[in-house]
Amino acid sequence: NKLISFNFDLSLNDELVDYFVNFLKMLSLRLDKTSMQFFYNRRFKDFPLYGVATSLYNHNESMVRTAARTITLSVYNL
């Protein structure tokens, strides 16, 4: 959760954005009901994977927007 919610400055490097979004998408596609507990922060009642995906929802690059939508749909699916 700390890696996912770390505040990267994604505006500096487009390649970093691509790797980060693909990492998040890979995590979201492997989510199921048992692994979901590892991504939910009970202390703060927060789901960092979903929060980061929604922050990338209106990104300039279409691949990032598509990946963000894939992540949110994977989370909603559960």
C-alpha positions in Angstrom: 0.0 0.0 0.0 2.9 2.4 0.7 4.3 1.8 -2.8 1.0 2.3 -4.4 0.1 5.4 -2.5 3.6 7.0 -2.7 3.3 10.4 -4.3 5.4 10.0 -7.4 6.0 13.1 -9.6 4.6 11.4 -12.7 4.8 14.6 -14.7 8.6 14.4 -15.0 8.9 11.1 -16.8 6.4 9.5 -19.2 8.2 6.2 -19.1 7.7 6.1 -15.3 4.0 6.7 -15.8 3.8 3.8 -18.2 5.5 1.4 -15.9 3.6 2.5 -12.8 0.2 2.2 -14.5 1.0 -1.2 -16.0 2.1 -2.3 -12.5 -1.2 -1.1 -11.0 -3.2 -2.7 -13.8 -1.4 -6.1 -13.3 -2.2 -5.9 -9.6 -5.9 -5.1 -10.2 -6.3 -7.9 -12.7 -5.1 -10.4 -10.1 -7.4 -9.2 -7.4 -9.9 -11.5 -5.9 -11.9 -11.6 -2.6 -9.0 -13.1 -0.6 -6.2 -10.9 -2.0 -8.3 -7.7 -1.7 -7.7 -7.6 2.1 -4.0 -6.9 1.4 -4.8 -3.7 -0.5 -7.4 -2.3 1.9 -6.1 -0.1 4.7 -8.5 -0.7 7.6 -6.8 1.9 9.8 -7.6 4.8 7.4 -10.5 3.0 5.7 -8.8 3.6 2.3 -8.2 1.5 -0.8 -5.0 3.0 -2.3 -5.2 1.1 -5.6 -8.6 2.6 -6.4 -7.5 6.1 -5.2 -4.5 6.2 -7.4 -6.5 4.9 -10.4 -9.1 7.6 -10.0 -6.3 10.2 -9.8 -5.1 9.0 -13.3 -8.5 8.9 -14.8 -8.1 12.2 -16.7 -4.5 11.8 -17.7 -3.3 13.3 -21.0 -2.2 10.0 -22.4 -4.9 7.7 -23.7 -3.1 4.5 -22.6 -3.0 5.8 -19.0 -6.7 6.7 -19.1 -7.6 3.2 -20.4 -5.5 1.5 -17.7 -7.1 3.6 -15.0 -10.5 2.7 -16.2 -9.5 -1.0 -16.3 -8.3 -0.8 -12.7 -11.5 0.9 -11.5 -13.7 -1.7 -13.3 -11.6 -4.5 -11.8 -12.2 -3.1 -8.3 -15.9 -2.6 -9.0 -16.2 -6.1 -10.2 -15.3 -7.4 -6.7 
